[in-house]
């Protein structure tokens, strides 16, 4: 009996030790999971802090160890040719444009014998339908009304023929009447839904925009290219050489005075 009791005690001790080991393993797993979660949270916090610092302090600049980032600006190198500033270049372009316009105006004024040349057909062509010898034409409203009346008469005639001659049957050549949908056939490949397709298109568009923004930020030497004429055009009426124009209030007052004088 004593031996049996000793064996039972040993078994209970082994069972208790196994339970303690399992509890320790579970505690270790929970601790590892918590540490991993804490590392992820700290990494996200560091990334957000770096982004906030980069946004709030643009004067710090971008630091990178990538060999592709250490290129120099071709136009800002010490041996580069001198270039004028954008403000002076724009001013020079405006002056040259105004000089060319003044030269053309002076040539037109000094040489009236040259005449005006134009290659646009709408400048000297006449309307074929509005010429004096053109036949009379009905108004658009009357033409549309006549077309509706004729269409209704044709539909009534067809309905009467179908009613009086049932032996003719129905004839149709429209493929939509007896064809099947190519995209809904049993052997058609699976296609994604419109919602997922729109979402994917938006994601790709945003990724392309972010890529372009990152490229523009990391490669300032590429410069900005634009082909829209409205980007670098100027206002004809607000140019420095434009004649002075009176304000609307003065113009209205002058018009009233002239009307009363008349």
C-alpha positions as CSV (number, residue, x, y, z in Angstrom):
1,X,0.0,0.0,0.0
2,X,2.8,2.4,0.8
3,X,4.4,1.8,-2.6
4,X,1.0,2.4,-4.3
5,X,0.6,5.7,-2.4
6,X,4.1,6.7,-3.4
7,X,3.4,6.0,-7.1
8,X,0.2,8.0,-6.9
9,X,2.1,10.9,-5.4
10,X,4.7,10.8,-8.1
11,X,2.0,10.7,-10.8
12,X,0.3,13.7,-9.3
13,X,3.6,15.6,-9.1
14,X,4.3,14.8,-12.8
15,X,0.8,16.0,-13.7
16,X,1.2,19.2,-11.8
17,X,4.6,19.8,-13.4
18,X,3.1,19.2,-16.9
19,X,0.3,21.7,-16.2
20,X,2.8,24.3,-15.0
21,X,4.9,23.9,-18.1
22,X,1.8,24.3,-20.3
23,X,0.8,27.4,-18.4
24,X,4.3,28.8,-18.8
25,X,4.3,28.1,-22.5
26,X,1.0,29.9,-22.9
27,X,2.3,32.9,-20.9
28,X,5.4,32.9,-23.1
29,X,3.4,32.9,-26.3
30,X,1.1,35.7,-25.0
31,X,4.2,37.7,-24.0
32,X,5.8,37.2,-27.4
33,X,2.6,38.2,-29.2
34,X,2.3,41.3,-27.0
35,X,6.0,42.2,-27.7
36,X,5.4,41.8,-31.5
37,X,2.3,44.0,-31.4
38,X,4.2,46.6,-29.4
39,X,7.1,46.6,-31.9
40,X,4.6,47.1,-34.8
41,X,2.9,50.0,-32.9
42,X,6.3,51.6,-32.2
43,X,7.3,51.2,-35.9
44,X,4.1,52.8,-37.1
45,X,4.6,55.6,-34.6
46,X,8.2,56.2,-35.8
47,X,7.0,56.3,-39.4
48,X,4.2,58.8,-38.6
49,X,6.7,60.9,-36.6
50,X,9.1,60.9,-39.5
51,X,6.3,61.9,-41.9
52,X,5.1,64.7,-39.6
53,X,8.7,66.0,-39.3
54,X,9.3,65.9,-43.0
55,X,6.0,67.8,-43.6
56,X,6.5,70.4,-40.8
57,X,10.2,71.1,-41.6
58,X,10.8,71.2,-45.3
59,X,14.0,73.2,-44.8
60,X,15.7,70.0,-43.3
61,X,15.8,68.4,-46.7
62,X,15.8,64.8,-47.7
63,X,18.6,62.5,-46.6
64,X,19.2,59.2,-48.4
65,X,22.0,56.7,-48.9
66,X,20.9,55.5,-52.3
67,X,23.5,56.1,-54.9
68,X,20.9,57.2,-57.4
69,X,20.0,60.2,-55.2
70,X,23.4,61.8,-55.2
71,X,23.2,63.2,-58.7
72,X,23.7,67.0,-59.2
73,X,21.5,69.4,-61.1
74,X,22.8,69.8,-64.7
75,X,21.6,73.4,-64.8
76,X,22.9,74.4,-61.4
77,X,26.4,73.1,-61.7
78,X,29.3,75.5,-61.2
79,X,30.3,75.3,-64.9
80,X,26.8,75.8,-66.2
81,X,26.0,78.6,-68.5
82,X,24.3,81.6,-67.1
83,X,20.6,81.6,-67.5
84,X,18.2,84.5,-67.0
85,X,15.4,84.2,-64.4
86,X,11.9,83.3,-65.3
87,X,10.6,86.8,-64.5
88,X,13.1,88.5,-66.9
89,X,12.5,85.8,-69.6
90,X,8.7,86.4,-69.4
91,X,9.2,90.2,-69.5
92,X,11.5,89.8,-72.5
93,X,9.0,87.6,-74.3
94,X,6.2,90.1,-73.7
95,X,8.4,92.9,-75.0
96,X,9.3,91.0,-78.2
97,X,5.6,90.0,-78.7
98,X,4.5,93.6,-78.3
99,X,7.2,94.8,-80.6
100,X,6.2,92.3,-83.3
101,X,2.5,93.4,-82.9
102,X,3.5,97.1,-83.2
103,X,5.6,96.3,-86.2
104,X,2.7,94.5,-87.9
105,X,0.3,97.4,-87.0
106,X,2.7,100.0,-88.4
107,X,3.2,98.0,-91.6
108,X,-0.5,97.7,-92.1
109,X,-1.0,101.4,-91.5
110,X,1.9,102.6,-93.7
111,X,1.1,100.2,-96.6
112,X,-2.6,100.0,-97.2
113,X,-1.9,98.9,-100.8
114,X,-0.9,95.5,-99.5
115,X,-4.4,94.6,-98.5
116,X,-5.6,92.0,-96.1
117,X,-4.8,88.3,-96.9
118,X,-6.8,85.5,-95.4
119,X,-7.0,81.8,-96.2
120,X,-10.0,81.0,-94.0
121,X,-13.0,80.0,-96.2
122,X,-15.5,81.4,-93.7
123,X,-14.1,84.9,-94.1
124,X,-15.3,85.5,-97.7
125,X,-17.7,82.6,-98.4
126,X,-21.4,82.9,-98.5
127,X,-24.2,80.6,-97.2
128,X,-25.5,78.3,-99.9
129,X,-28.9,78.0,-98.3
130,X,-29.3,81.7,-97.5
131,X,-28.4,83.1,-101.0
132,X,-31.0,85.2,-102.8
133,X,-31.6,82.6,-105.5
134,X,-32.1,79.7,-103.0
135,X,-35.4,77.9,-103.0
136,X,-37.8,78.5,-100.1
137,X,-37.4,76.3,-97.2
138,X,-39.9,75.4,-94.4
139,X,-39.1,76.2,-90.8
140,X,-37.5,73.7,-88.5
141,X,-40.6,73.5,-86.3
142,X,-42.9,72.7,-89.3
143,X,-40.4,70.2,-90.7
144,X,-40.2,68.3,-87.3
145,X,-44.1,68.3,-87.0
146,X,-44.4,67.0,-90.6
147,X,-41.8,64.2,-89.8
148,X,-43.8,63.2,-86.7
149,X,-47.1,63.1,-88.6
150,X,-45.6,60.9,-91.3
151,X,-44.0,58.6,-88.7
152,X,-47.3,58.2,-86.9
153,X,-49.1,57.5,-90.2
154,X,-46.5,54.8,-91.1
155,X,-46.9,53.2,-87.7
156,X,-50.7,53.2,-88.0
157,X,-50.5,51.7,-91.5
158,X,-48.2,48.9,-90.3
159,X,-50.5,48.2,-87.4
160,X,-53.5,48.0,-89.7
161,X,-51.7,45.6,-92.1
162,X,-50.6,43.4,-89.2
163,X,-54.2,43.2,-88.0
164,X,-55.8,42.6,-91.4
165,X,-53.2,40.0,-92.6
166,X,-52.3,37.7,-89.7
167,X,-51.1,35.1,-92.2
168,X,-48.0,37.2,-92.9
169,X,-46.5,36.5,-89.5
170,X,-43.8,38.5,-87.8
171,X,-40.5,39.1,-89.5
172,X,-37.5,40.6,-87.7
173,X,-33.8,40.9,-88.6
174,X,-32.7,42.4,-85.3
175,X,-30.0,40.2,-83.7
176,X,-31.2,41.3,-80.2
177,X,-34.6,39.5,-80.8
178,X,-33.2,36.0,-80.9
179,X,-29.5,36.2,-80.0
180,X,-28.0,35.4,-76.6
181,X,-25.8,37.6,-74.5
182,X,-22.1,36.8,-75.2
183,X,-21.0,37.8,-71.7
184,X,-23.7,35.7,-69.8
185,X,-23.3,32.5,-71.7
186,X,-22.5,29.4,-69.7
187,X,-19.0,29.1,-71.2
188,X,-18.1,32.8,-70.6
189,X,-15.1,33.5,-68.5
190,X,-15.7,35.1,-65.1
191,X,-15.6,38.8,-64.9
192,X,-15.2,41.0,-61.9
193,X,-18.1,43.2,-60.7
194,X,-18.3,46.9,-61.5
195,X,-17.7,47.9,-57.9
196,X,-14.5,45.9,-57.7
197,X,-13.4,47.1,-61.1
198,X,-14.0,50.8,-60.1
199,X,-12.2,50.3,-56.8
200,X,-9.2,48.7,-58.7
201,X,-9.2,51.5,-61.2
202,X,-9.2,54.1,-58.4
203,X,-6.4,52.3,-56.6
204,X,-4.2,52.1,-59.7
205,X,-4.9,55.8,-60.5
206,X,-3.9,56.8,-57.0
207,X,-0.8,54.7,-57.2
208,X,0.1,56.3,-60.5
209,X,-0.4,59.7,-59.0
210,X,1.7,58.9,-56.0
211,X,4.4,57.5,-58.2
212,X,4.4,60.6,-60.3
213,X,4.6,62.8,-57.2
214,X,7.5,60.8,-55.8
215,X,9.3,61.0,-59.1
216,X,8.8,64.7,-59.3
217,X,10.1,65.1,-55.7
218,X,13.2,62.9,-56.1
219,X,14.1,64.2,-59.5
220,X,13.8,68.0,-59.6
221,X,16.2,68.1,-62.6
222,X,13.5,66.8,-64.8
223,X,11.5,70.1,-64.6
224,X,7.8,70.6,-65.5
225,X,6.6,70.1,-69.0
226,X,3.3,71.7,-70.3
227,X,1.8,72.0,-73.7
228,X,-1.3,73.9,-72.7
229,X,-1.4,77.4,-74.2
230,X,-3.3,78.8,-71.3
231,X,-0.5,78.0,-68.9
232,X,1.9,80.7,-70.2
233,X,-0.5,83.1,-72.0
234,X,-1.2,86.6,-70.8
235,X,-4.2,88.8,-70.7
236,X,-4.4,91.0,-73.8
237,X,-6.4,93.8,-72.0
238,X,-4.1,93.9,-68.9
239,X,-0.8,94.1,-70.7
240,X,1.5,97.0,-69.9
241,X,1.0,98.6,-73.3
242,X,-2.8,98.3,-73.3
243,X,-4.8,101.5,-73.8
244,X,-6.6,102.9,-70.8
245,X,-10.3,102.0,-70.4
246,X,-12.9,103.8,-68.4
247,X,-14.7,102.1,-65.5
248,X,-18.2,100.8,-65.9
249,X,-19.7,103.4,-63.6
250,X,-18.2,106.3,-65.7
251,X,-19.3,104.6,-68.9
252,X,-22.8,104.2,-67.7
253,X,-22.9,107.9,-66.5
254,X,-21.6,109.1,-69.9
255,X,-24.2,107.0,-71.7
256,X,-27.0,108.5,-69.6
257,X,-25.7,112.0,-70.2
258,X,-25.5,111.4,-74.0
259,X,-29.0,109.9,-74.0
260,X,-30.4,112.9,-72.1
261,X,-28.6,115.3,-74.5
262,X,-30.0,113.5,-77.5
